[in-house]
Amino acid sequence: MAYVAAAVFAAVSLTALFAGGEACDNVPSMTWTAACKETNKWEQLCQQTLQTATDSAEVTVYALIATKLAKSRYEETLAELDSMLGAGNLPGAERLAIDSCKENYSAALSKMAGVVDHMSACDFSLASKEYIDAEAGVRSCQEGLQPYQFLPLFAKVSADHDLTLVAYLLGAIIVGR
Ligand SMILES: *[C@@H]1O[C@H](CO)[C@@H](O)[C@H](O)[C@H]1NC(C)=O
C-alpha cells in the first residue's frame, strides 16, 4: 500500500509542477485519455499512471510524468538488486543474472534521466533512442530472470517493463517510434 501511495503522491506532485503548462513548439495538446489510447495494450496502465494529471495538456507533460515515474521505479529496483547482492547467500547463477540486471538498470536509469532532461528542455532529438535503449535494458534483465520467476523481483521488473512501454509510447506521440 505504501508503494501505491508513494506512486500516487509522485504523480500528484509532478502534476503540480507542470500545472502552468508546457510550451514546446509543435507538440500537440490532448486529453490524457486520448493520449492513453495511443498506448494500445498498455492503455489501462497508462490511465492509472496519468489519472491525476490535468484534463488536457501538452503531450510532453504526460510523457514526463510516466518517464519520471519509471525512473523512480528503476531506482527502487536498483536498491532491491543491491540488497539481494549484499545478502551474500545467492546461488552463483542467480547472482550472475542479478549482476546483469544491475548493469542493465544502471544504463536504463541514465537513459531515462536523459529523456527527462532533454524533454524538459523541449529537445526531442535523442528521446526515441533513449527510450528504446532503456526498454532494451529492462527487457534484458527480465529475460535473464526467466529461471527465477518465483522471485518477487521478477514481477517488479515485469511491472517496470510495462511502465517503460507506457512512457515510450506516450513519448512516441511526439517523437515517433
Ligand atoms: C545487460 O547486461 C548484460 C551484462 O552486463 C550485457 O551483456 C547486456 O548486453 C545488457 N543488455 C543490454 C540491452 O544492454
PDBQT file of the ligand as one rigid body, heavy atoms in Angstrom, charges set to zero:
ROOT
HETATM    1  C1  LIG A 201      22.519  -6.320 -19.917  1.00  0.00    +0.000 C 
HETATM    2  O1  LIG A 201      23.659  -6.583 -19.143  1.00  0.00    +0.000 OA
HETATM    3  C2  LIG A 201      24.466  -7.653 -19.628  1.00  0.00    +0.000 C 
HETATM    4  C3  LIG A 201      25.589  -7.856 -18.607  1.00  0.00    +0.000 C 
HETATM    5  O2  LIG A 201      26.356  -6.705 -18.494  1.00  0.00    +0.000 OA
HETATM    6  C4  LIG A 201      25.003  -7.301 -21.007  1.00  0.00    +0.000 C 
HETATM    7  O3  LIG A 201      25.738  -8.366 -21.530  1.00  0.00    +0.000 OA
HETATM    8  C5  LIG A 201      23.809  -6.992 -21.928  1.00  0.00    +0.000 C 
HETATM    9  O4  LIG A 201      24.300  -6.546 -23.176  1.00  0.00    +0.000 OA
HETATM   10  C6  LIG A 201      22.941  -5.915 -21.320  1.00  0.00    +0.000 C 
HETATM   11  N1  LIG A 201      21.790  -5.712 -22.168  1.00  0.00    +0.000 N 
HETATM   12  C7  LIG A 201      21.546  -4.529 -22.756  1.00  0.00    +0.000 C 
HETATM   13  C8  LIG A 201      20.346  -4.459 -23.627  1.00  0.00    +0.000 C 
HETATM   14  O5  LIG A 201      22.253  -3.559 -22.580  1.00  0.00    +0.000 OA
ENDROOT
TORSDOF 0
